[in-house]
Amino acid sequence: MEWFYANDDDEKFPVEESELERLISAGEIRADMLVWNQTMADWRPAGEVKPELFPGQLAVVSGPAGVAYQRVEPPGHGACLTSMICGICGLVFSLGCGGFGLPFSIAAVICGHMGRKQAVAGGLPANSNGMGTAGLVTGYIGIALGAIAIFIVIVYFAFIAAIIGGAAMEGTTSP
């Protein structure tokens, strides 16, 4: 769909929708600049027409009681959220299931690094970076706890094997 936007000098420019989104994310089109397309009766502020493209800014919401303003916050970045969830699962399973949380913790660390890198580079909301950090911390703790749990299980079975082997050797005599 073709859109039009007006700059500060009231010059009007045609753009495709994908280009409009790119210009908004690049900061060339602000929330207060007017936009229009064939489906609209009048020119309206870009922040009112496309509030999801202006994270953290006030969006105009029209309702029966008049005009209200609400803060629009985009959801966190998917990799950061995945990292946090996997990190928590990794902690729970590492503590409760003897090291079975290790795959979750490894996934938390991988997703946390990917998500934080994209959050910093892409200018995503602050909650993404926080979720990525939480996922990294819980992931690394889960890896440490999982490694300790696996070590304890190995030592336990080695100890049991030594006891069984020692008991079996008691009845034998050497010449």
N, C-alpha and C positions, 0 to 999 in steps of 0.2 A: 504494500500500500504506500502511496506517495504522501509524504508529509511536507509541510512548509513550516519554517521557523523564522521569526523576526529577530534581528540583532538589536543592539542598543540604538542604532541610527534608524531604526524602523525599516531596514532593508529586509526584503523577504527572499528566502532561499528554498528551493525544492530539494528534498532528500528522501531516500528510501528509508523504510523503518529500521533496518539494520544499521544504516549510517547514522540515523537519529540517535539510536542507543549508543553507538560508539562516540558521537559528539558529546552526549550527556556524560558518559563515563570519563571522557577526557577533560570535562569541565568547560568545554566550549559553549555548551548550552546550559544555562543555569535554571533553577526552578522557577524564577520569576519571569523568564523570557517566554514570549507568546508562541504557541504552536497551533497548527490547524491541519485537518485533513477533510476529505469530502464527506465524511459521516458527521461532521460537527457543524453546528449552526454558526458559532462565533469562534474567534481566536480566544484561547484560554492559556493560562500559565502552564508551563511544562510540568511543574511539580504537582499541579492539580490533575492533569491528564494522565501522567505516568508517575505516580508517587513511588512505585516500587524501584524506580531507577535513581531515586534520590534518598539513599539510606541516611537515617539520622536527622533528616530535615522535617520540618513541619509540613504536613499535607493538609489540603483543604478538603473537608468532607461536608457535602451538602446533605441536609436532612430536613424533615418536616418542621423542626423548630428553628431553622435558619442554617447558618454556617458555623461549623465547629472545626477545630484544628486538632490533629492528633499526630504524635510522633510515629514515623514509620521506620521500623528497624528490620532489616532483612535477617533471615535465619543465618545461623553460623555456617561456616564452610563445612561441607560434607566429610572431608577427610579428617578435619579436626574433631568433629562430633564422633565419627567412627573411632578415632583414636581414644577419646575419653571413655566411650562405652567399652571398647575392648580392654582398656587399661583397668577399668573397674572389674570387669569379668575375670581378667587375668589375676587380679589380687584375690578375688573371692575363691576362684578355683585353685589357685596356688596354695592358699591357706587351708582350704577345706578338703581338697582332693589330692594332696600329695604330688604336686607338680603338674597336674593336668591343665593348669592355667597358662603354662608356658607358651603355647601357640597364640593365645589371646594377647599375652603381653608382648610378644614379638610383633604381632600385627599392630598393636597400639604404638609401639616405637616407630615402626615404618610409616604408618599413617600420620603420626604426630609430626615427624620430620617433613613429610610431603606437604601436609596441610599448613604448617607454620611457614614453610618456604613460600607457598602460594599466597597465604594471608598477608605476609609482609610485602611480597612483590606485587600482588594484585590490589592492594589497598582495601582488603576486606574488613569488615567490622572488628572492633576490639574483642568481642566475645569469641571470635574464631581463634584468635591468638591465645586467649586464655584457655579455651577448651583443648587446643593443641598442646599447650604446656601441661595441663592436667593429665592428658593422655600420655605424654612422655614420662612424667614423674611416676604415675601409677604403672606404666609399662616397665620402666627400669626397675622399680621396686618389685613388681611381679616376676620379672626375669630373675632377680636375685633370690627371691623367696622360692621360686620354682627350682632353681639350681640347687639351693640348700635342701629342699624337700627331696629332690632326686638323689642327691648325695646321701642323705639319711636313709633312704630306701635301699640304696646299693650297699651301704655299710651294714644295715640290718640283715639283708639277705646273705651277705658275706659272713657275718657273725653266725647266722643260723647254719650256713653250709659248713663252717668250721666246727661248730658243735656236733652236727650230724656226722661229719667226717671223723672227728675225734672219737665219738662214741663207737663208730664202726671200727676204728683202729684199735680200740681197747681190747677186744677179744682176740686179736691176732698176736702171735709171738714171732719174733725174728730169730733165726738160728745163730 
